[in-house]
Amino acid sequence: MTNPTGIITPVAENLKTEQFLETIVTAAEDKKAGDIAILKVADICYLTDYFLIITGYSTTQVRAIEDAIEAAMELEWQQSPRQVEGKSEGSWILMDYGDIIVHIFLPKEREFYNLEAFWGHAQRIPLPSDHLEE
């Protein structure tokens, strides 16, 4: 929400971040991504508010998921990632959207780095698609 001074309030920022998460998850699911996890790290990490962790099952799929997320965020929100790392290798791509950092892994890399365990004290957030199934 914008107050009379034009400053965006925290409630509006949280809503927009939730909408960004939904867009990213939908784009990943459209490319058949697996094992999608959202970790809220805002209280334990000063770099970002959320980690979105995604599995792709080939380097081609990992890159396709990244492309789909980037296209959806640009189309729906006119948002480009601040930084994208790992696209040339395709085994772990990191996309920095400020409040959201997206990690797209091959299964072997995801298991090795095990971000869910490293950030085990983070709050796990249900996927937006989980609410649709209820």
Secondary structure as GFF3:
##gff-version 3
##sequence-region A 1 134
A	DSSP	alpha_helix	10	30	.	.	.	ID=ss1
A	DSSP	beta_strand	34	40	.	.	.	ID=ss2
A	DSSP	beta_strand	50	55	.	.	.	ID=ss3
A	DSSP	alpha_helix	59	77	.	.	.	ID=ss4
A	DSSP	beta_strand	83	85	.	.	.	ID=ss5
A	DSSP	beta_strand	92	96	.	.	.	ID=ss6
A	DSSP	beta_strand	100	105	.	.	.	ID=ss7
A	DSSP	alpha_helix	107	113	.	.	.	ID=ss8
A	DSSP	alpha_helix	115	118	.	.	.	ID=ss9
A	DSSP	beta_strand	123	125	.	.	.	ID=ss10
A	DSSP	alpha_helix	128	133	.	.	.	ID=ss11
###
